[in-house]
């Protein structure tokens, strides 16, 4: 009987281990790929953590979602959403997702080059350049994006939804629409001073 049970367990283990092993391999590969050349400099900021309750027969089952912003403080920034049964797992998934969605933001003297509006769903934000020494004048969700991108002086106002997901995406929409003043100067064949002063 013992041999029979062992062989059954062995068969189940083989099937289970094959499936689990493939999942672990994928996770392991992700972990090995994470510290790429630029990824080591990325710093993450957790914008919001939300607890979700699913009502099941035995009671409530809780899970967590986390929206995370990562950036190198030098114009590269990204955001991601992670969902899991544990907070730490949700944050880790959010960081992985954010590293896959990195964008380059044009900077000019530690601020944004020009005024821009961003919109996503109910989120609506206004972003303006600021003089040196102003600091980051922005709300919580926007502040995390600007600090991760390396923007040190900016005036920003959220005029729509206060949902952090929509505010972060609207902020990224505004930053993605920014134009690099150096590129504009080269395209027009004029100096950088003429781009700003006309």
C-alpha angles and dihedrals in degrees: 000000000000091000091048092051092046092052090050091050090046090053091049091046091051092053093043094044092051091055095040092043092056090050092049091048090054091048091046092051090050091052091049092049094047098080096063121155095279099029095072090067095049118112121199130217123191108224100183141349119205126193116214123195122207114195111223134169094274096045133277126343114204127209132171136225123197130191111207133187121204129188144155095227091243105086100293116110140153141173133215142180123224129187127191144135091259128052095229092051091049091052092047091051090048091053091050091049092048092052089057092054103050119151132186116239121201112238130193119190092336092306138080117281098235147348115292139170124216130197135186121165105306093347117101124173137178118209123192133179116248137202120263112280095028095109128204107318100186143107126268102274094041092044091059091054095048094046092048090050092051096247106150102175121040142131114217136169130190108216101173138037118001091212103127092219092057094040092053092047092046089051090052089048089056093046093047090055092054115112123219109243092211091058092047091051091051093046093050095039094234136117125269091248091057091052091060101030101035 
